[in-house]
Amino acid sequence: MNTTITLGDAGLILIGIGLLILIFYCITLVRNLIPTVKTMNKILEDVNVISKIAVDSTNEAQKMLGDLTNSIGSISNIIKGNQSVINALTSIINALASLKNLIKKTKDRD
């Protein structure tokens, strides 16, 4: 029994084989991408945590610098005779407390 295959049939067979090969490549690609996506999610979560720590540290540093600026301004005013010694010491103690808290948070994160 002889079966004749026309050029159109041969073309369809080749297209079908090509589609099967393409489907297998796509399955392999998706298999390889799943672990990569999971790893990227972990990395992004770590970056998010690090960003939050950086923001907190920056805010603490700004607060400390503000307190330090007030303290220096208070000392300057004391020298000029415009402010009492008690207010100046209070500002200095606040600045030192902010510095202590910043150092404590930094040690806790390590």
VEXKOL-597047 format. One line per field, with one value per residue: residue number from 1; residue in one letter; chain; x, y negated, z negated of N, C-alpha, C in turn. Coordinates in steps of 0.1 Angstrom, whole numbers. Layout:
<atoms>
num <- NUM:...
residuo <- a:...
cadena <- A:...
nX <- X:...
nY <- Y:...
nZ <- Z:...
caX <- X:...
caY <- Y:...
caZ <- Z:...
cX <- X:...
cY <- Y:...
cZ <- Z:...
</atoms>
This chain:
<atoms>
num <- 1:2:3:4:5:6:7:8:9:10:11:12:13:14:15:16:17:18:19:20:21:22:23:24:25:26:27:28:29:30:31:32:33:34:35:36:37:38:39:40:41:42:43:44:45:46:47:48:49:50:51:52:53:54:55:56:57:58:59:60:61:62:63:64:65:66:67:68:69:70:71:72:73:74:75:76:77:78:79:80:81:82:83:84:85:86:87:88:89:90:91:92:93:94:95:96:97:98:99:100:101:102:103:104:105:106:107:108:109:110
residuo <- m:n:t:t:i:t:l:g:d:a:g:l:i:l:i:g:i:g:l:l:i:l:i:f:y:c:i:t:l:v:r:n:l:i:p:t:v:k:t:m:n:k:i:l:e:d:v:n:v:i:s:k:i:a:v:d:s:t:n:e:a:q:k:m:l:g:d:l:t:n:s:i:g:s:i:s:n:i:i:k:g:n:q:s:v:i:n:a:l:t:s:i:i:n:a:l:a:s:l:k:n:l:i:k:k:t:k:d:r:d
cadena <- A:A:A:A:A:A:A:A:A:A:A:A:A:A:A:A:A:A:A:A:A:A:A:A:A:A:A:A:A:A:A:A:A:A:A:A:A:A:A:A:A:A:A:A:A:A:A:A:A:A:A:A:A:A:A:A:A:A:A:A:A:A:A:A:A:A:A:A:A:A:A:A:A:A:A:A:A:A:A:A:A:A:A:A:A:A:A:A:A:A:A:A:A:A:A:A:A:A:A:A:A:A:A:A:A:A:A:A:A:A
nX <- 8:7:12:7:23:17:32:21:10:34:46:28:33:59:56:40:58:78:63:58:85:90:71:82:107:97:85:108:121:103:105:132:130:114:129:147:131:121:145:150:129:135:159:149:132:152:165:145:143:169:167:147:161:181:166:156:180:189:169:172:198:194:178:195:215:200:194:220:227:210:220:246:239:227:249:263:246:247:273:271:254:226:209:199:220:209:190:207:223:203:197:221:222:200:209:230:216:202:223:233:211:211:235:230:209:223:241:223:213:234
nY <- 12:-20:-53:-86:-116:-149:-181:-201:-185:-176:-200:-208:-187:-192:-217:-210:-193:-212:-229:-212:-209:-235:-238:-220:-234:-257:-247:-238:-263:-276:-260:-264:-291:-294:-288:-309:-332:-328:-332:-358:-371:-366:-381:-407:-410:-411:-435:-453:-451:-461:-487:-498:-498:-515:-539:-543:-546:-569:-588:-587:-597:-623:-634:-633:-651:-674:-678:-681:-704:-722:-721:-731:-756:-765:-766:-785:-807:-808:-816:-841:-851:-849:-829:-805:-784:-760:-753:-750:-728:-709:-706:-696:-671:-659:-657:-639:-617:-610:-603:-581:-563:-559:-546:-523:-511:-506:-487:-467:-458:-447
nZ <- 0:10:0:8:2:2:10:-6:-27:-38:-45:-66:-84:-91:-102:-124:-138:-144:-161:-183:-192:-199:-220:-239:-244:-256:-279:-292:-295:-313:-335:-342:-348:-371:-396:-394:-396:-422:-437:-430:-443:-470:-471:-466:-489:-508:-500:-505:-533:-540:-530:-546:-571:-565:-561:-587:-601:-589:-597:-624:-626:-615:-635:-657:-647:-646:-673:-682:-668:-681:-706:-702:-694:-717:-735:-722:-726:-754:-757:-746:-765:-764:-772:-797:-817:-825:-805:-783:-792:-793:-766:-756:-770:-758:-732:-735:-745:-722:-705:-720:-717:-689:-686:-701:-686:-663:-672:-680:-655:-643
caX <- 0:14:5:14:23:19:41:13:10:48:48:20:40:71:51:36:70:84:55:61:98:88:64:92:116:89:84:121:124:95:111:144:127:108:139:153:121:121:157:149:120:143:168:141:129:164:168:135:147:180:162:140:171:188:157:155:192:190:160:179:210:189:173:207:221:191:197:234:227:203:230:257:233:225:262:266:238:253:285:266:246:212:201:203:228:201:185:218:226:192:198:233:218:191:217:238:207:199:235:233:200:215:246:224:202:232:246:213:211:245
caY <- 0:-33:-65:-97:-128:-161:-191:-207:-177:-176:-213:-207:-178:-199:-228:-203:-189:-225:-233:-203:-212:-248:-236:-214:-244:-266:-240:-239:-276:-279:-252:-271:-305:-294:-290:-323:-341:-327:-338:-373:-375:-367:-393:-419:-412:-416:-449:-460:-452:-470:-500:-502:-500:-528:-550:-544:-552:-583:-596:-589:-606:-637:-638:-636:-663:-685:-680:-686:-718:-730:-722:-741:-770:-769:-769:-798:-817:-810:-825:-855:-855:-850:-817:-800:-773:-748:-750:-745:-714:-700:-704:-687:-658:-653:-653:-627:-606:-606:-596:-568:-555:-556:-536:-511:-505:-501:-474:-457:-453:-438
caZ <- 0:11:-4:13:-7:10:4:-16:-39:-43:-52:-78:-93:-96:-112:-137:-146:-149:-173:-194:-197:-206:-233:-249:-248:-265:-292:-298:-299:-325:-346:-347:-353:-384:-407:-393:-401:-437:-442:-429:-453:-482:-470:-467:-503:-516:-497:-512:-547:-541:-527:-559:-581:-561:-564:-601:-605:-585:-605:-637:-624:-614:-648:-665:-643:-650:-688:-683:-664:-691:-717:-699:-694:-731:-740:-716:-733:-767:-756:-744:-777:-760:-776:-810:-817:-826:-792:-775:-796:-788:-751:-754:-774:-747:-720:-739:-745:-708:-701:-726:-711:-676:-687:-706:-675:-654:-677:-679:-641:-639
cX <- 9:6:14:13:26:28:33:12:24:51:40:27:52:67:47:48:77:76:57:75:97:81:74:102:109:88:97:125:116:101:124:141:121:118:145:143:120:133:156:139:127:152:160:136:140:167:157:138:159:176:155:151:179:179:157:168:194:181:166:190:205:184:185:214:213:193:210:234:220:213:241:251:231:238:266:259:243:265:281:258:231:203:207:212:220:195:195:222:215:193:210:229:209:199:225:229:203:211:236:223:204:226:240:216:211:238:236:211:222:244
cY <- -12:-45:-77:-109:-140:-171:-198:-199:-176:-189:-213:-198:-185:-210:-221:-199:-201:-230:-225:-206:-226:-247:-230:-225:-254:-260:-241:-253:-280:-272:-259:-285:-305:-295:-304:-333:-340:-333:-353:-378:-376:-379:-406:-421:-416:-431:-457:-462:-462:-484:-506:-506:-513:-540:-553:-551:-566:-592:-598:-599:-621:-642:-642:-648:-675:-688:-686:-701:-727:-732:-732:-755:-774:-773:-783:-809:-819:-819:-839:-860:-856:-839:-812:-787:-760:-743:-744:-731:-704:-696:-694:-673:-651:-649:-640:-615:-601:-598:-582:-558:-550:-545:-523:-504:-499:-487:-463:-451:-444:-425
cZ <- 0:7:1:4:2:3:-7:-29:-45:-51:-66:-88:-99:-105:-125:-145:-152:-162:-185:-200:-205:-219:-243:-253:-258:-278:-299:-303:-312:-337:-351:-353:-367:-396:-406:-399:-417:-443:-441:-439:-467:-482:-472:-482:-511:-513:-504:-527:-549:-539:-540:-569:-577:-563:-578:-606:-601:-593:-619:-637:-623:-627:-657:-660:-646:-665:-690:-679:-674:-703:-714:-699:-708:-738:-735:-723:-747:-767:-754:-756:-774:-766:-789:-808:-818:-813:-783:-779:-792:-774:-749:-759:-764:-735:-723:-740:-731:-702:-707:-720:-697:-677:-692:-695:-665:-659:-677:-666:-637:-646
</atoms>
